[in-house]
Amino acid sequence: MAARVLKVHPADNVIVALRNLSAGEHIEFENDRYELPYAVGAKHKFVTEDRQPGDPITMYGVLVGKATQPIRRGEPITTFNLKHDADRYGLDKKQPYLWQPPDVSQWQGRTFMGYHRADGSVGTRNYWLVVPLVFCENRNVLILKDAFERELGYAQPDIYREQVHELISLYKAGELDVVKKMQPFVEPAFAHQQVAKRPFKNIDGIKFLTHEMGCGGTRQDSAYLGSLLAGFINNPNVAGATVLSLGCQHLQVDMISAEIKRQNPKFDKPLLLFEQQAGTEYTLMSQAIKETFLGLIEVNKIERQPAPLSKLTIGLKCGGSDGFSGISANPALGQLSDIVVTLGGKTVLAEFPELNGVEQELINRTDDTTKAQKFIDLMSTYSAQAEAVGSGFDMNPSPGNIKDGLITDAIKSAGAAKKGGTSPVADVLDYAEPATTPGLNLLCTPGNDVEATTGMAGSGTNVIVFTTGLGTPTGNPICPVVKVSTNTTLKNRMPDVIDFDSGPIIDGEQTISQNADAMLEYIVRLASGNETTQAERLGQDDFIPWKRGVSL
């Protein structure tokens, strides 16, 4: 029989409800008995002892808030009786850290089938990328997108367009009453892409970015955009790129070329650069189409070859989090991260607003004090900027987070940090810095789902694993995004979004280690091209650069 409650850490003074618990119910747990004065919903927590205003609440072994009202033993914590609080951090509090790597004997010698690049990196996908240096070129990019995707067989099926067409036909025929009484359209079993039409069997897609930057903002914003776009072009999943420039914007062609080489001196991918102000739009587009097509012919010659798992660079992300995130999916992903790190691969943990309250643990895990100080500086600067506009990290939890048990940012952060496992921190990266050091990397991004996944791909991830308790359809243009549900109910409710389920941990059917092993097996198949994520099938190519303003 599955457990009804759970205490995450021995030092905690809250217990998590794994099932809906009724008012007046008696809970037997660890040789103690609790009577619940109020109902406690699944994913929410009740206190193990009476709390008075100012008393600390601990979860995951850390301070996550302080009581604002008296809270009786067995009573749930809420936004009414608890406020965010977190322990202070600094180099002066740094403690020695010892790590015991997991047993990875079953993974030794395992490979995935990837696309090998000249710089030694390996892609899990083989994409051609089309990029505008300024928003003025968005229209041209979208015209190229329509032309290439339809003719090369990468366009999404027109299932919704077909529905509109049917409704128009009925309306024109005077059948408005029929339209009003119609049952919902039958959902297709699998809206697959027309793979048979594709002339390039070794190209997984041609991807098109649009954005609202490149000119008109600050020079700093354009510089960050240049670093991000260079990171996307350098990403191992990208085989070549077409870059469109107007000509007069802040982000110039020579700047993007120099940034690509700065990030990767071994860069040798096809890079096609076009400026509209050099002639007519027709000339620009015709040249871009011809040269891009010739580039596609060349990169289609690249075939998948075996690569060790050390060539994986996995982004660790969560979004639409719930009260189970830090108990099931995130710890399983953390175990996976430890396995990949032990094998010599790289993992990237981002979302700095969601590390609030666990900073000291990460500082302790960072052997290099210079890198630890960089983490402190990035966190404190980010936090100060947020507070300056009245939006501190404590305001991070969304209404959905709160409804599903994440009452304070420290609770959310302590659970979110579980994605990073227990390995030492190998490096600390500012936004758009490439991840080059094997091990766990901390990357400064917002918690915002798309800004964070965009930043990860710009730093070189070739797979992103995205845990969710509420369901989030976010994807990325060049990096497959694996959606992992924290509970099986979500997996069953949104099967067109979720790729992998960590719900069996909550249901007592799998341990965290067993679920992590199954997740890594899925990722090996995905990296080899034998699996396609739901986000890829849906064409969920989200791209939002962070302008370095306050975004949580």
Stockholm file with secondary structure:
# STOCKHOLM 1.0

chainA/1-552         MAARVLKVHPADNVIVALRNLSAGEHIEFENDRYELPYAVGAKHKFVTEDRQPGDPITMYGVLVGKATQPIRRGEPITTFNLKHDADRYGLDKKQPYLWQPPDVSQWQGRTFMGYHRADGSVGTRNYWLVVPLVFCENRNVLILKDAFERELGYAQPDIYREQVHELISLYKAGELDVVKKMQPFVEPAFAHQQVAKRPFKNIDGIKFLTHEMGCGGTRQDSAYLGSLLAGFINNPNVAGATVLSLGCQHLQVDMISAEIKRQNPKFDKPLLLFEQQAGTEYTLMSQAIKETFLGLIEVNKIERQPAPLSKLTIGLKCGGSDGFSGISANPALGQLSDIVVTLGGKTVLAEFPELNGVEQELINRTDDTTKAQKFIDLMSTYSAQAEAVGSGFDMNPSPGNIKDGLITDAIKSAGAAKKGGTSPVADVLDYAEPATTPGLNLLCTPGNDVEATTGMAGSGTNVIVFTTGLGTPTGNPICPVVKVSTNTTLKNRMPDVIDFDSGPIIDGEQTISQNADAMLEYIVRLASGNETTQAERLGQDDFIPWKRGVSL
#=GR chainA/1-552 SS CCCSEECSSTTCSEEEESSCBCTTCEEEETTEEEECSSCBCTTCEEESSCBCTTCEEEETTEEEEEESSCBCTTCBCCTTTEECCCCCCCGGGCCCCCCCCCCCTTTTTCEEEEEECTTSCEESSCEEEEEESSGGGHHHHHHHHHHHHHHHTCSCCCHHHHHHHHHHHHHHTTCHHHHHHCCCCCCCSCCCCCGGGCSCTTCCEEEECCCSCSSSSCHHHHHHHHHHHHHHHHSTTEEEEEEEECSSSSSCHHHHHHHHHHHCTTCCSCEEEEEGGGSCHHHHHHHHHHHHHHHHHHHTTCCCEEEEGGGCEEEEEECSCCTTTTTTHHHHHHHHHHHHHHTTCEEEECCGGGGTTCHHHHHHTCCCHHHHHHHHHHHHHHHHHHHHTTCCGGGCCCHHHHHTTCCSHHHHHHHHGGGGCSSCEEEEECTTCCCCSSEEEEECCCSCHHHHHHHHHHTTCSEEEEEESSCCCCCCSSSCEEEEESSHHHHHHCTTTCSEECHHHHTTSSCHHHHHHHHHHHHHHHHTTSCCCHHHHTTCCCCCCCCSSSCC
#=GC SS_cons         CCCSEECSSTTCSEEEESSCBCTTCEEEETTEEEECSSCBCTTCEEESSCBCTTCEEEETTEEEEEESSCBCTTCBCCTTTEECCCCCCCGGGCCCCCCCCCCCTTTTTCEEEEEECTTSCEESSCEEEEEESSGGGHHHHHHHHHHHHHHHTCSCCCHHHHHHHHHHHHHHTTCHHHHHHCCCCCCCSCCCCCGGGCSCTTCCEEEECCCSCSSSSCHHHHHHHHHHHHHHHHSTTEEEEEEEECSSSSSCHHHHHHHHHHHCTTCCSCEEEEEGGGSCHHHHHHHHHHHHHHHHHHHTTCCCEEEEGGGCEEEEEECSCCTTTTTTHHHHHHHHHHHHHHTTCEEEECCGGGGTTCHHHHHHTCCCHHHHHHHHHHHHHHHHHHHHTTCCGGGCCCHHHHHTTCCSHHHHHHHHGGGGCSSCEEEEECTTCCCCSSEEEEECCCSCHHHHHHHHHHTTCSEEEEEESSCCCCCCSSSCEEEEESSHHHHHHCTTTCSEECHHHHTTSSCHHHHHHHHHHHHHHHHTTSCCCHHHHTTCCCCCCCCSSSCC
//
